[in-house]
């Protein structure tokens, strides 16, 4: 279902994620390039922008950008270790301002969009998300991009209060989408996450990184001929 795209750029945060994707896409059509973009939205936006501009200048532009990697899953919404999430909404979940507590109310949060300073979410093409979810067996859902990953139950619950449809938490998707939409007339984009741990109390012993990386390879293996 990705044959209509001539050149695909996949952006991962770290080398292990890049290798997991490359294991499935190397030597296949359409042409796939897999880039290590760095950790966090700023690094990945900068490196994605550079890759898009370089390719366009050389006359071989990308027409799809995919942010790919592992991340945390919101178990309260039925997302568990080993699952694959295809983002139907990419949200900059902590980009904004804290609001003071009101009478009898806890402190709140206003996104940059709420404040009138810009955009705080991106939505990929719905038909593309649906097709990729069907092909991979992944589930569609909101993926939150954060600069600091969640380490407590309290913060996980707070994120779910703000974003009830949250399926996964990661750090790069919004940055990749910003680069894709800002480039020339815009480039199609996706975010694909394989779940390595539950969002909540930080427990490294419960993380299943090899299992998540294997799930990422398997997902991309279903997207290539």
C-alpha positions in Angstrom: 0.0 0.0 0.0 3.1 2.3 0.1 3.9 1.7 -3.6 2.6 5.1 -4.5 5.4 6.7 -2.6 8.6 6.8 -4.6 11.0 7.6 -1.8 10.4 7.1 2.0 12.4 8.6 4.8 12.2 6.7 8.1 13.5 8.7 11.1 14.4 6.9 14.4 15.8 8.3 17.5 18.6 5.9 18.1 20.6 3.3 16.2 18.8 0.2 17.7 15.5 1.5 16.3 17.1 2.3 12.9 18.6 -1.2 12.7 15.2 -2.7 13.6 13.6 -0.9 10.7 16.4 -1.4 8.2 16.2 -5.2 8.9 12.9 -5.2 7.2 13.3 -2.4 4.5 16.8 -2.8 3.1 16.8 -3.4 -0.6 13.0 -3.1 -1.0 10.8 -0.9 -3.1 9.8 1.9 -2.7 13.2 3.2 -1.8 13.6 3.5 1.9 16.3 5.5 3.8 16.5 5.1 7.5 18.0 8.0 9.5 19.1 8.3 13.1 17.5 11.6 14.0 18.4 11.9 17.7 16.4 12.0 20.9 13.6 14.5 21.4 11.6 16.8 19.2 14.2 19.5 18.6 17.0 17.2 17.4 14.8 15.1 15.2 13.0 18.1 13.6 16.4 19.6 12.7 17.8 16.4 11.2 14.6 15.6 9.4 14.5 19.1 7.9 18.1 18.7 6.7 17.4 15.3 5.1 14.3 16.6 3.3 16.1 19.7 2.0 19.2 17.8 0.9 17.1 15.2 -1.0 15.0 17.9 -2.7 18.1 19.8 -3.7 19.6 16.7 -5.2 16.4 16.0 -7.2 15.4 12.9 -5.3 12.8 14.2 -2.9 11.0 12.1 -0.3 7.2 12.0 -0.5 6.6 10.2 2.8 8.4 10.6 6.2 7.8 8.0 9.0 8.8 8.5 12.6 9.5 5.0 13.9 10.7 3.6 17.2 9.6 2.1 20.5 7.7 3.8 23.3 5.5 3.5 26.3 1.9 2.3 26.0 -1.1 3.4 28.0 -2.4 0.2 29.6 -5.5 2.0 30.8 -6.5 2.3 27.1 -5.7 -1.3 26.3 -2.2 -0.8 24.9 0.4 -3.3 26.1 4.0 -4.4 25.6 4.6 -5.8 22.1 1.6 -3.9 20.6 2.1 -1.6 17.6 0.5 1.8 17.5 -0.1 3.9 14.3 -0.6 7.5 15.3 -3.8 9.1 14.0 -2.9 12.2 16.0 0.6 13.4 17.1 0.4 15.7 20.0 3.1 17.9 21.7 1.8 17.0 25.1 4.0 19.2 27.3 4.6 22.2 25.0 2.8 25.0 26.6 2.2 26.6 30.0 1.2 25.4 33.4 -1.9 27.2 34.7 -2.4 28.1 38.4 -4.8 26.1 40.5 -8.3 27.4 40.8 -10.6 27.3 43.9 -10.8 23.6 44.6 -9.1 22.6 41.4 -5.6 21.3 40.6 -3.2 23.2 38.4 -4.0 23.0 34.7 -2.2 23.2 31.4 -2.6 25.3 28.2 -1.0 24.1 25.0 0.7 26.5 22.6 -2.4 26.2 20.5 -4.6 27.1 23.4 -2.3 30.1 24.0 -2.5 31.2 20.4 1.2 30.7 19.8 1.1 28.0 17.2 0.1 24.4 16.7 0.3 21.5 19.2 -0.8 18.6 17.1 -0.7 17.0 13.7 -3.0 14.5 12.0 -1.7 12.2 9.3 -3.9 11.4 6.3 -6.6 9.2 7.7 -6.7 6.8 4.8 -3.0 6.2 5.0 -3.2 5.6 8.8 -6.0 3.2 8.3 -4.2 1.3 5.6 -1.0 1.0 7.6 -2.9 -0.1 10.7 -4.7 -2.8 8.7 -1.5 -4.1 7.1 0.5 -4.2 10.3 -2.2 -5.3 12.6 -1.5 -2.2 14.7 -4.0 -0.1 16.4 -4.7 3.5 15.7 -4.5 6.1 18.5 -3.0 9.3 19.8 0.7 9.3 20.3 2.0 11.9 22.8 5.4 13.5 22.1 7.1 14.6 25.4 10.4 16.1 26.3 10.5 14.2 29.6 9.1 10.7 29.7 6.6 9.7 32.4 7.9 8.1 35.5 4.9 8.1 37.9 1.4 6.9 38.0 0.2 10.4 38.9 1.7 11.9 35.8 0.3 9.0 33.6 -3.1 9.7 35.0 -2.7 13.4 34.4 -1.8 12.8 30.7 -4.9 10.6 30.3 -7.0 13.3 31.8 -5.7 15.8 29.2 -5.6 13.3 26.3 -8.2 10.5 26.9 -7.4 8.8 23.6 -3.7 8.5 24.3 -2.3 5.2 23.2 1.4 5.7 23.4 4.1 8.1 24.7 7.4 8.9 22.9 9.6 11.8 22.2 10.0 12.5 18.5 6.8 12.2 16.5 5.7 15.8 16.7 9.1 17.0 15.7 9.1 14.8 12.6 5.6 16.0 11.6 6.6 19.6 12.1 9.5 19.1 9.6 7.3 17.2 7.1 4.5 19.8 7.1 6.9 22.8 6.9 8.8 21.4 3.9 7.9 23.0 0.6 4.3 22.0 -0.1 4.3 19.5 2.7 5.2 15.8 2.8 3.0 12.9 4.0 4.0 11.6 7.4 3.3 8.8 9.8 4.4 7.7 13.3 4.7 4.0 14.1 5.5 2.9 17.6 6.1 -0.6 19.1 5.4 -0.7 22.8 8.3 -1.6 25.2 6.8 -0.6 28.5 3.8 0.7 30.3 3.5 4.5 30.8 3.6 5.0 34.5 6.0 4.2 37.4 9.5 3.9 36.0 10.5 0.2 36.3 13.4 -0.7 34.0 13.1 -4.3 35.0 9.7 -4.4 33.3 10.8 -2.9 30.0 10.9 -5.3 27.0 13.1 -3.5 24.6 14.1 -6.5 22.5 10.5 -7.6 22.2 9.5 -4.1 21.1 12.3 -3.9 18.5 11.3 -7.2 17.1 7.7 -6.0 16.8 9.0 -2.9 15.0 10.8 -5.0 12.5 7.7 -7.2 12.0 5.5 -4.2 11.4 7.8 -2.8 8.7 8.1 -6.2 7.2 4.4 -6.1 6.5 4.7 -2.8 4.7 7.2 -3.9 2.1 6.6 -6.2 -0.8 
